């Protein structure tokens, strides 16, 4: 793996390079560093059926638009790709949570698009459920309360507490995103990426990675500085990869919080050039993840190794899912490059 520099000089060179590609998907496939092979979970079809039943139970797919979105995003497929070795019970929780977050995220974007304050009722309901065990008052809240119950039943109390804490950070991130979307002028790249790290919604799944192991990680292992850095790198790479494939869709929708679009605003370049710069950033992130993992791996317990493998699964899974999911079909359009 060659270390990817993000110096001013190399960015300048990248902006003047002509990289041959028919469309964004080809551009990404040709340049993104992906050391993790494709894997899927043998319980995927069972999980997909479970997601459909769970969403209907809580009335979340009563709206035809939401049902169509779920068909286009394939949450059980993403769960299968990023959690290929977990048992069926953990996989079902992962798939349910992915579906829930897709719905919650889309509704938050719609409600808070022009007036972020309108988000406060749905966000405070979520925080109350996650922090205080409050009773829900909406179908989304009821689904979250049930998801919280599933986590508490499958995880240890410490793992469930970490899940709730990380989930609250995700909820707060959606408010920051709404404020940034309505801000003029557009937020700078550093702030954009900070918000994106919260709205990614990847870190709530890490306690489930831990729950899939034979036992809890020791606190010294779980909170080791290198382990914490691996978590940050994994979450960033996992969410930035879909940003590449969704850049066309989000550009058309006027979205701001996207790595590729942040590069495009910062350097006033074409979308293909911005995607190329974003790929360099992602490649460097994945390379650092690999280097740190190899450094700390001999010190880890078997459960610690499984936990980090769960993190890398999110990088791999988000890539292979993004390549084929109907939601990002615009990435294959010629206009994506030209």
C-alpha positions as YAML, in Angstrom:
chain: A
units: angstrom
residues:
- id: 1
  name: UNK
  ca: [0.00, 0.00, 0.00]
- id: 2
  name: UNK
  ca: [1.47, 3.34, -1.06]
- id: 3
  name: UNK
  ca: [0.98, 6.15, 1.42]
- id: 4
  name: UNK
  ca: [-1.37, 8.73, -0.07]
- id: 5
  name: UNK
  ca: [-0.22, 12.29, 0.43]
- id: 6
  name: UNK
  ca: [-2.69, 15.14, 0.72]
- id: 7
  name: UNK
  ca: [-0.15, 17.93, 0.39]
- id: 8
  name: UNK
  ca: [-1.06, 21.09, -1.45]
- id: 9
  name: UNK
  ca: [1.30, 20.16, -4.27]
- id: 10
  name: UNK
  ca: [-0.28, 16.76, -4.82]
- id: 11
  name: UNK
  ca: [-3.77, 18.21, -4.68]
- id: 12
  name: UNK
  ca: [-2.71, 20.71, -7.35]
- id: 13
  name: UNK
  ca: [-1.41, 17.87, -9.52]
- id: 14
  name: UNK
  ca: [-4.59, 15.88, -9.01]
- id: 15
  name: UNK
  ca: [-6.71, 18.81, -10.11]
- id: 16
  name: UNK
  ca: [-4.86, 18.90, -13.43]
- id: 17
  name: UNK
  ca: [-4.88, 15.15, -14.06]
- id: 18
  name: UNK
  ca: [-7.26, 13.67, -16.59]
- id: 19
  name: UNK
  ca: [-8.29, 10.27, -15.27]
- id: 20
  name: UNK
  ca: [-10.02, 8.18, -17.96]
- id: 21
  name: UNK
  ca: [-13.34, 6.75, -16.78]
- id: 22
  name: UNK
  ca: [-16.74, 6.30, -18.35]
- id: 23
  name: UNK
  ca: [-18.59, 7.18, -15.16]
- id: 24
  name: UNK
  ca: [-18.10, 7.74, -11.45]
- id: 25
  name: UNK
  ca: [-18.45, 4.07, -10.62]
- id: 26
  name: UNK
  ca: [-15.59, 3.19, -12.99]
- id: 27
  name: UNK
  ca: [-13.52, 6.04, -11.59]
- id: 28
  name: UNK
  ca: [-14.04, 4.80, -8.04]
- id: 29
  name: UNK
  ca: [-13.40, 1.15, -8.86]
- id: 30
  name: UNK
  ca: [-10.18, 2.00, -10.70]
- id: 31
  name: UNK
  ca: [-8.69, 4.17, -7.94]
- id: 32
  name: UNK
  ca: [-10.11, 3.21, -4.55]
- id: 33
  name: UNK
  ca: [-7.83, 1.02, -2.45]
- id: 34
  name: UNK
  ca: [-9.88, -1.91, -1.12]
- id: 35
  name: UNK
  ca: [-7.74, -4.58, 0.57]
- id: 36
  name: UNK
  ca: [-10.72, -6.39, 2.10]
- id: 37
  name: UNK
  ca: [-12.36, -9.10, -0.07]
- id: 38
  name: UNK
  ca: [-16.08, -9.41, -0.62]
- id: 39
  name: UNK
  ca: [-17.89, -11.53, 1.97]
- id: 40
  name: UNK
  ca: [-21.56, -11.99, 2.82]
- id: 41
  name: UNK
  ca: [-23.53, -13.59, 5.63]
- id: 42
  name: UNK
  ca: [-25.31, -16.87, 4.96]
- id: 43
  name: UNK
  ca: [-28.33, -15.61, 6.94]
- id: 44
  name: UNK
  ca: [-28.92, -12.63, 4.60]
- id: 45
  name: UNK
  ca: [-32.26, -13.77, 3.13]
- id: 46
  name: UNK
  ca: [-33.60, -14.62, 6.58]
- id: 47
  name: UNK
  ca: [-32.47, -11.21, 7.80]
- id: 48
  name: UNK
  ca: [-34.15, -9.43, 4.87]
- id: 49
  name: UNK
  ca: [-37.45, -11.11, 5.68]
- id: 50
  name: UNK
  ca: [-37.02, -10.16, 9.33]
- id: 51
  name: UNK
  ca: [-36.43, -6.51, 8.46]
- id: 52
  name: UNK
  ca: [-39.58, -6.37, 6.34]
- id: 53
  name: UNK
  ca: [-41.63, -7.87, 9.17]
- id: 54
  name: UNK
  ca: [-40.10, -5.58, 11.79]
- id: 55
  name: UNK
  ca: [-40.72, -2.43, 9.74]
- id: 56
  name: UNK
  ca: [-44.35, -3.44, 9.08]
- id: 57
  name: UNK
  ca: [-44.88, -4.20, 12.77]
- id: 58
  name: UNK
  ca: [-44.04, -0.61, 13.69]
- id: 59
  name: UNK
  ca: [-45.81, 0.92, 10.70]
- id: 60
  name: UNK
  ca: [-42.63, 2.36, 9.24]
- id: 61
  name: UNK
  ca: [-43.32, 1.15, 5.69]
- id: 62
  name: UNK
  ca: [-46.99, 2.15, 5.64]
- id: 63
  name: UNK
  ca: [-45.87, 5.16, 3.60]
- id: 64
  name: UNK
  ca: [-45.26, 3.90, 0.02]
- id: 65
  name: UNK
  ca: [-42.34, 6.30, -0.38]
- id: 66
  name: UNK
  ca: [-40.58, 4.80, 2.65]
- id: 67
  name: UNK
  ca: [-41.28, 1.27, 1.42]
- id: 68
  name: UNK
  ca: [-39.78, 2.17, -1.96]
- id: 69
  name: UNK
  ca: [-36.71, 3.66, -0.27]
- id: 70
  name: UNK
  ca: [-36.12, 0.44, 1.66]
- id: 71
  name: UNK
  ca: [-36.28, -1.54, -1.59]
- id: 72
  name: UNK
  ca: [-33.66, 0.78, -3.11]
- id: 73
  name: UNK
  ca: [-31.32, 0.73, -0.09]
- id: 74
  name: UNK
  ca: [-31.39, -3.01, 0.78]
- id: 75
  name: UNK
  ca: [-30.52, -2.73, 4.49]
- id: 76
  name: UNK
  ca: [-30.20, -6.49, 5.02]
- id: 77
  name: UNK
  ca: [-27.70, -6.67, 2.17]
- id: 78
  name: UNK
  ca: [-25.55, -3.99, 3.77]
- id: 79
  name: UNK
  ca: [-25.76, -5.83, 7.10]
- id: 80
  name: UNK
  ca: [-24.75, -9.08, 5.39]
- id: 81
  name: UNK
  ca: [-21.74, -7.50, 3.69]
- id: 82
  name: UNK
  ca: [-20.41, -5.69, 6.75]
- id: 83
  name: UNK
  ca: [-21.15, -8.47, 9.26]
- id: 84
  name: UNK
  ca: [-20.48, -11.67, 7.29]
- id: 85
  name: UNK
  ca: [-19.50, -13.91, 10.21]
- id: 86
  name: UNK
  ca: [-21.94, -12.96, 12.97]
- id: 87
  name: UNK
  ca: [-24.77, -15.21, 14.12]
- id: 88
  name: UNK
  ca: [-28.29, -14.67, 12.86]
- id: 89
  name: UNK
  ca: [-29.48, -12.90, 16.02]
- id: 90
  name: UNK
  ca: [-26.81, -10.21, 15.87]
- id: 91
  name: UNK
  ca: [-27.23, -9.88, 12.09]
- id: 92
  name: UNK
  ca: [-30.95, -9.24, 12.55]
- id: 93
  name: UNK
  ca: [-30.33, -6.41, 15.00]
- id: 94
  name: UNK
  ca: [-27.73, -4.89, 12.64]
- id: 95
  name: UNK
  ca: [-30.14, -5.08, 9.70]
- id: 96
  name: UNK
  ca: [-33.04, -3.64, 11.70]
- id: 97
  name: UNK
  ca: [-30.89, -0.76, 12.90]
- id: 98
  name: UNK
  ca: [-29.60, 0.01, 9.40]
- id: 99
  name: UNK
  ca: [-33.18, 0.14, 8.11]
- id: 100
  name: UNK
  ca: [-34.24, 2.33, 11.04]
- id: 101
  name: UNK
  ca: [-31.35, 4.75, 10.47]
- id: 102
  name: UNK
  ca: [-32.10, 5.01, 6.74]
- id: 103
  name: UNK
  ca: [-35.68, 6.01, 7.55]
- id: 104
  name: UNK
  ca: [-34.76, 8.31, 10.44]
- id: 105
  name: UNK
  ca: [-32.03, 10.01, 8.40]
- id: 106
  name: UNK
  ca: [-34.30, 10.65, 5.40]
- id: 107
  name: UNK
  ca: [-37.08, 12.02, 7.60]
- id: 108
  name: UNK
  ca: [-34.65, 14.25, 9.49]
- id: 109
  name: UNK
  ca: [-33.34, 15.67, 6.22]
- id: 110
  name: UNK
  ca: [-36.87, 16.37, 5.01]
- id: 111
  name: UNK
  ca: [-38.12, 17.92, 8.26]
- id: 112
  name: UNK
  ca: [-35.04, 20.02, 8.97]
- id: 113
  name: UNK
  ca: [-34.13, 21.06, 5.44]
- id: 114
  name: UNK
  ca: [-35.13, 24.72, 5.77]
- id: 115
  name: UNK
  ca: [-35.90, 25.09, 9.47]
- id: 116
  name: UNK
  ca: [-33.60, 23.03, 11.73]
- id: 117
  name: UNK
  ca: [-35.75, 23.85, 14.76]
- id: 118
  name: UNK
  ca: [-38.50, 21.62, 13.37]
- id: 119
  name: UNK
  ca: [-36.23, 18.65, 14.09]
- id: 120
  name: UNK
  ca: [-36.28, 19.18, 17.83]
- id: 121
  name: UNK
  ca: [-39.40, 17.08, 18.66]
- id: 122
  name: UNK
  ca: [-38.18, 13.95, 16.86]
- id: 123
  name: UNK
  ca: [-34.62, 14.32, 18.11]
- id: 124
  name: UNK
  ca: [-35.57, 14.97, 21.74]
- id: 125
  name: UNK
  ca: [-37.92, 11.97, 21.65]
- id: 126
  name: UNK
  ca: [-35.01, 9.79, 20.51]
- id: 127
  name: UNK
  ca: [-32.68, 11.15, 23.19]
- id: 128
  name: UNK
  ca: [-35.32, 10.56, 25.85]
- id: 129
  name: UNK
  ca: [-35.75, 6.95, 24.77]
- id: 130
  name: UNK
  ca: [-32.02, 6.25, 24.58]
- id: 131
  name: UNK
  ca: [-30.97, 8.10, 27.74]
- id: 132
  name: UNK
  ca: [-33.94, 7.89, 30.08]
- id: 133
  name: UNK
  ca: [-36.08, 5.03, 28.79]
- id: 134
  name: UNK
  ca: [-38.99, 7.37, 28.10]
- id: 135
  name: UNK
  ca: [-42.10, 6.02, 26.41]
- id: 136
  name: UNK
  ca: [-42.28, 6.79, 22.67]
- id: 137
  name: UNK
  ca: [-44.99, 8.95, 21.12]
- id: 138
  name: UNK
  ca: [-44.41, 8.26, 17.40]
- id: 139
  name: UNK
  ca: [-43.97, 5.15, 15.24]
- id: 140
  name: UNK
  ca: [-40.28, 5.99, 14.75]
- id: 141
  name: UNK
  ca: [-39.88, 6.36, 18.49]
- id: 142
  name: UNK
  ca: [-41.65, 3.04, 19.10]
- id: 143
  name: UNK
  ca: [-39.31, 1.32, 16.64]
- id: 144
  name: UNK
  ca: [-36.28, 2.85, 18.37]
- id: 145
  name: UNK
  ca: [-37.53, 1.70, 21.77]
- id: 146
  name: UNK
  ca: [-37.93, -1.82, 20.42]
- id: 147
  name: UNK
  ca: [-34.46, -1.70, 18.86]
- id: 148
  name: UNK
  ca: [-33.08, -0.58, 22.21]
- id: 149
  name: UNK
  ca: [-34.82, -3.56, 23.83]
- id: 150
  name: UNK
  ca: [-33.26, -5.94, 21.30]
- id: 151
  name: UNK
  ca: [-29.80, -4.56, 22.05]
- id: 152
  name: UNK
  ca: [-30.30, -4.79, 25.81]
- id: 153
  name: UNK
  ca: [-31.42, -8.42, 25.52]
- id: 154
  name: UNK
  ca: [-28.49, -9.48, 23.32]
- id: 155
  name: UNK
  ca: [-25.66, -7.36, 24.74]
- id: 156
  name: UNK
  ca: [-24.09, -6.99, 28.14]
- id: 157
  name: UNK
  ca: [-25.17, -3.89, 30.13]
- id: 158
  name: UNK
  ca: [-21.87, -2.17, 29.31]
- id: 159
  name: UNK
  ca: [-22.21, -2.90, 25.59]
- id: 160
  name: UNK
  ca: [-25.83, -1.70, 25.57]
- id: 161
  name: UNK
  ca: [-24.79, 1.50, 27.34]
- id: 162
  name: UNK
  ca: [-22.11, 2.13, 24.71]
- id: 163
  name: UNK
  ca: [-24.66, 1.47, 21.98]
- id: 164
  name: UNK
  ca: [-27.06, 4.02, 23.48]
- id: 165
  name: UNK
  ca: [-24.30, 6.62, 23.90]
- id: 166
  name: UNK
  ca: [-23.09, 6.25, 20.30]
- id: 167
  name: UNK
  ca: [-26.67, 6.34, 19.05]
- id: 168
  name: UNK
  ca: [-27.27, 9.62, 20.88]
- id: 169
  name: UNK
  ca: [-24.21, 11.11, 19.17]
- id: 170
  name: UNK
  ca: [-25.73, 10.11, 15.83]
- id: 171
  name: UNK
  ca: [-29.01, 11.83, 16.74]
- id: 172
  name: UNK
  ca: [-27.18, 15.03, 17.74]
- id: 173
  name: UNK
  ca: [-25.27, 14.92, 14.46]
- id: 174
  name: UNK
  ca: [-28.49, 15.17, 12.47]
- id: 175
  name: UNK
  ca: [-29.29, 18.50, 14.13]
- id: 176
  name: UNK
  ca: [-25.81, 19.79, 13.30]
- id: 177
  name: UNK
  ca: [-26.33, 18.65, 9.72]
- id: 178
  name: UNK
  ca: [-29.63, 20.52, 9.46]
- id: 179
  name: UNK
  ca: [-28.02, 23.71, 10.78]
- id: 180
  name: UNK
  ca: [-25.14, 23.34, 8.30]
- id: 181
  name: UNK
  ca: [-27.56, 22.76, 5.42]
- id: 182
  name: UNK
  ca: [-29.33, 26.04, 6.14]
- id: 183
  name: UNK
  ca: [-26.10, 27.98, 6.76]
- id: 184
  name: UNK
  ca: [-24.84, 30.57, 4.30]
- id: 185
  name: UNK
  ca: [-22.09, 30.54, 3.13]
- id: 186
  name: UNK
  ca: [-21.60, 26.72, 3.04]
- id: 187
  name: UNK
  ca: [-19.60, 25.26, 5.91]
- id: 188
  name: UNK
  ca: [-15.88, 24.64, 5.36]
- id: 189
  name: UNK
  ca: [-14.43, 21.19, 4.78]
- id: 190
  name: UNK
  ca: [-13.18, 20.60, 8.33]
- id: 191
  name: UNK
  ca: [-16.56, 21.33, 9.88]
- id: 192
  name: UNK
  ca: [-18.32, 19.36, 7.15]
- id: 193
  name: UNK
  ca: [-16.22, 16.28, 7.91]
- id: 194
  name: UNK
  ca: [-16.75, 16.64, 11.66]
- id: 195
  name: UNK
  ca: [-20.51, 16.64, 11.14]
- id: 196
  name: UNK
  ca: [-20.24, 13.72, 8.71]
- id: 197
  name: UNK
  ca: [-18.43, 11.64, 11.32]
- id: 198
  name: UNK
  ca: [-21.47, 12.01, 13.59]
- id: 199
  name: UNK
  ca: [-24.19, 11.46, 10.98]
- id: 200
  name: UNK
  ca: [-22.38, 8.39, 9.64]
- id: 201
  name: UNK
  ca: [-24.16, 6.29, 12.25]
- id: 202
  name: UNK
  ca: [-21.42, 3.63, 12.07]
- id: 203
  name: UNK
  ca: [-20.12, 3.74, 15.63]
- id: 204
  name: UNK
  ca: [-23.43, 2.59, 17.21]
- id: 205
  name: UNK
  ca: [-22.74, -0.76, 15.55]
- id: 206
  name: UNK
  ca: [-19.36, -1.29, 17.23]
- id: 207
  name: UNK
  ca: [-20.89, -2.59, 20.49]
- id: 208
  name: UNK
  ca: [-22.72, -5.15, 18.34]
- id: 209
  name: UNK
  ca: [-19.34, -6.14, 16.85]
- id: 210
  name: UNK
  ca: [-18.17, -6.67, 20.42]
- id: 211
  name: UNK
  ca: [-21.33, -8.59, 21.35]
- id: 212
  name: UNK
  ca: [-20.60, -11.04, 18.54]
- id: 213
  name: UNK
  ca: [-17.34, -12.03, 20.28]
- id: 214
  name: UNK
  ca: [-17.07, -14.81, 22.90]
- id: 215
  name: UNK
  ca: [-16.72, -12.26, 25.71]
- id: 216
  name: UNK
  ca: [-16.49, -8.55, 26.46]
- id: 217
  name: UNK
  ca: [-13.21, -6.81, 25.73]
- id: 218
  name: UNK
  ca: [-11.18, -5.76, 28.74]
- id: 219
  name: UNK
  ca: [-11.45, -1.99, 29.33]
- id: 220
  name: UNK
  ca: [-7.72, -1.57, 28.76]
- id: 221
  name: UNK
  ca: [-8.04, -3.20, 25.35]
- id: 222
  name: UNK
  ca: [-11.30, -1.51, 24.34]
- id: 223
  name: UNK
  ca: [-10.10, 1.98, 25.27]
- id: 224
  name: UNK
  ca: [-6.51, 1.63, 24.09]
- id: 225
  name: UNK
  ca: [-5.55, 4.77, 22.10]
- id: 226
  name: UNK
  ca: [-4.76, 2.69, 19.01]
- id: 227
  name: UNK
  ca: [-8.09, 0.88, 19.27]
- id: 228
  name: UNK
  ca: [-9.91, 4.19, 19.53]
- id: 229
  name: UNK
  ca: [-8.05, 5.48, 16.49]
- id: 230
  name: UNK
  ca: [-8.98, 2.35, 14.55]
- id: 231
  name: UNK
  ca: [-12.61, 3.03, 15.37]
- id: 232
  name: UNK
  ca: [-12.38, 6.57, 14.04]
- id: 233
  name: UNK
  ca: [-10.59, 5.48, 10.85]
- id: 234
  name: UNK
  ca: [-13.08, 2.71, 10.20]
- id: 235
  name: UNK
  ca: [-16.12, 4.94, 10.68]
- id: 236
  name: UNK
  ca: [-14.69, 7.66, 8.44]
- id: 237
  name: UNK
  ca: [-13.73, 5.31, 5.62]
- id: 238
  name: UNK
  ca: [-17.02, 3.43, 5.88]
- id: 239
  name: UNK
  ca: [-19.13, 6.56, 5.44]
- id: 240
  name: UNK
  ca: [-16.87, 8.38, 2.98]
- id: 241
  name: UNK
  ca: [-17.03, 5.49, 0.49]
- id: 242
  name: UNK
  ca: [-20.83, 5.81, 0.03]
- id: 243
  name: UNK
  ca: [-20.28, 9.59, -0.27]
- id: 244
  name: UNK
  ca: [-18.39, 8.87, -3.51]
- id: 245
  name: UNK
  ca: [-21.24, 6.88, -4.99]
- id: 246
  name: UNK
  ca: [-23.98, 9.22, -3.73]
- id: 247
  name: UNK
  ca: [-22.26, 12.44, -4.84]
- id: 248
  name: UNK
  ca: [-24.43, 12.84, -7.95]
- id: 249
  name: UNK
  ca: [-27.68, 12.25, -6.08]
- id: 250
  name: UNK
  ca: [-26.72, 14.55, -3.22]
- id: 251
  name: UNK
  ca: [-25.42, 17.27, -5.53]
- id: 252
  name: UNK
  ca: [-28.75, 17.28, -7.34]
- id: 253
  name: UNK
  ca: [-30.59, 17.47, -4.02]
- id: 254
  name: UNK
  ca: [-28.47, 20.39, -2.79]
- id: 255
  name: UNK
  ca: [-26.90, 18.41, 0.05]
- id: 256
  name: UNK
  ca: [-23.75, 19.73, 1.76]
- id: 257
  name: UNK
  ca: [-22.46, 17.07, 4.15]
- id: 258
  name: UNK
  ca: [-20.60, 14.82, 1.72]
- id: 259
  name: UNK
  ca: [-16.82, 14.36, 1.45]
- id: 260
  name: UNK
  ca: [-16.66, 14.62, -2.35]
- id: 261
  name: UNK
  ca: [-18.93, 17.67, -2.46]
- id: 262
  name: UNK
  ca: [-16.84, 19.30, 0.28]
- id: 263
  name: UNK
  ca: [-13.75, 18.90, -1.92]
- id: 264
  name: UNK
  ca: [-15.64, 20.30, -4.90]
- id: 265
  name: UNK
  ca: [-16.63, 23.42, -2.95]
- id: 266
  name: UNK
  ca: [-13.17, 23.86, -1.44]
- id: 267
  name: UNK
  ca: [-11.27, 23.64, -4.75]
- id: 268
  name: UNK
  ca: [-14.00, 24.79, -7.18]
- id: 269
  name: UNK
  ca: [-13.34, 21.76, -9.37]
- id: 270
  name: UNK
  ca: [-15.38, 19.26, -11.35]
- id: 271
  name: UNK
  ca: [-17.17, 16.45, -9.61]
- id: 272
  name: UNK
  ca: [-14.81, 13.84, -11.03]
- id: 273
  name: UNK
  ca: [-11.80, 15.79, -9.73]
- id: 274
  name: UNK
  ca: [-13.47, 16.14, -6.33]
- id: 275
  name: UNK
  ca: [-14.18, 12.41, -6.21]
- id: 276
  name: UNK
  ca: [-10.53, 11.74, -7.09]
- id: 277
  name: UNK
  ca: [-9.37, 13.93, -4.20]
- id: 278
  name: UNK
  ca: [-11.82, 12.20, -1.87]
- id: 279
  name: UNK
  ca: [-10.55, 8.79, -2.98]
- id: 280
  name: UNK
  ca: [-6.99, 9.84, -2.07]
- id: 281
  name: UNK
  ca: [-8.22, 10.82, 1.38]
- id: 282
  name: UNK
  ca: [-10.01, 7.50, 1.81]
- id: 283
  name: UNK
  ca: [-7.04, 5.49, 0.56]
- id: 284
  name: UNK
  ca: [-4.83, 7.17, 3.14]
- id: 285
  name: UNK
  ca: [-7.39, 6.43, 5.85]
- id: 286
  name: UNK
  ca: [-7.61, 2.75, 4.93]
- id: 287
  name: UNK
  ca: [-3.83, 2.53, 4.74]
- id: 288
  name: UNK
  ca: [-3.47, 3.98, 8.24]
- id: 289
  name: UNK
  ca: [-6.09, 1.53, 9.50]
- id: 290
  name: UNK
  ca: [-4.12, -1.39, 8.09]
- id: 291
  name: UNK
  ca: [-0.83, -0.14, 9.53]
- id: 292
  name: UNK
  ca: [-2.21, 0.40, 13.03]
- id: 293
  name: UNK
  ca: [-4.04, -2.91, 13.05]
- id: 294
  name: UNK
  ca: [-0.90, -4.82, 12.13]
- id: 295
  name: UNK
  ca: [0.97, -2.96, 14.87]
- id: 296
  name: UNK
  ca: [-1.49, -3.75, 17.66]
- id: 297
  name: UNK
  ca: [-2.78, -7.15, 16.50]
- id: 298
  name: UNK
  ca: [-0.14, -9.23, 18.37]
- id: 299
  name: UNK
  ca: [-1.25, -7.56, 21.62]
- id: 300
  name: UNK
  ca: [-4.96, -8.23, 21.15]
- id: 301
  name: UNK
  ca: [-7.04, -11.03, 22.62]
- id: 302
  name: UNK
  ca: [-9.04, -13.21, 20.17]
- id: 303
  name: UNK
  ca: [-12.10, -11.12, 21.05]
- id: 304
  name: UNK
  ca: [-10.12, -7.95, 20.33]
- id: 305
  name: UNK
  ca: [-9.09, -9.29, 16.94]
- id: 306
  name: UNK
  ca: [-12.72, -10.14, 16.16]
- id: 307
  name: UNK
  ca: [-13.78, -6.66, 17.25]
- id: 308
  name: UNK
  ca: [-11.32, -4.96, 14.88]
- id: 309
  name: UNK
  ca: [-12.30, -7.35, 12.09]
- id: 310
  name: UNK
  ca: [-15.85, -6.12, 12.70]
- id: 311
  name: UNK
  ca: [-14.65, -2.55, 12.16]
- id: 312
  name: UNK
  ca: [-12.90, -3.46, 8.90]
- id: 313
  name: UNK
  ca: [-16.11, -5.21, 7.85]
- id: 314
  name: UNK
  ca: [-17.83, -1.84, 7.72]
- id: 315
  name: UNK
  ca: [-15.22, -0.49, 5.30]
- id: 316
  name: UNK
  ca: [-15.54, -3.54, 3.06]
- id: 317
  name: UNK
  ca: [-19.31, -3.81, 3.34]
- id: 318
  name: UNK
  ca: [-20.02, -0.17, 2.53]
- id: 319
  name: UNK
  ca: [-17.90, -0.43, -0.61]
- id: 320
  name: UNK
  ca: [-19.45, -3.58, -2.06]
- id: 321
  name: UNK
  ca: [-22.96, -2.48, -1.10]
- id: 322
  name: UNK
  ca: [-22.53, 1.00, -2.62]
- id: 323
  name: UNK
  ca: [-21.37, -0.46, -5.96]
- id: 324
  name: UNK
  ca: [-24.70, -2.16, -6.69]
- id: 325
  name: UNK
  ca: [-27.41, -0.63, -4.50]
- id: 326
  name: UNK
  ca: [-30.17, 1.00, -6.62]
- id: 327
  name: UNK
  ca: [-30.12, 4.15, -4.46]
- id: 328
  name: UNK
  ca: [-26.78, 5.14, -6.02]
- id: 329
  name: UNK
  ca: [-27.51, 4.17, -9.60]
- id: 330
  name: UNK
  ca: [-26.68, 7.72, -10.74]
- id: 331
  name: UNK
  ca: [-23.00, 6.90, -10.21]
- id: 332
  name: UNK
  ca: [-23.07, 4.97, -13.50]
- id: 333
  name: UNK
  ca: [-24.34, 7.96, -15.50]
- id: 334
  name: UNK
  ca: [-22.03, 9.60, -18.04]
- id: 335
  name: UNK
  ca: [-23.01, 13.00, -16.65]
- id: 336
  name: UNK
  ca: [-21.42, 11.96, -13.36]
- id: 337
  name: UNK
  ca: [-18.01, 12.64, -14.87]
- id: 338
  name: UNK
  ca: [-18.64, 15.20, -17.56]
...
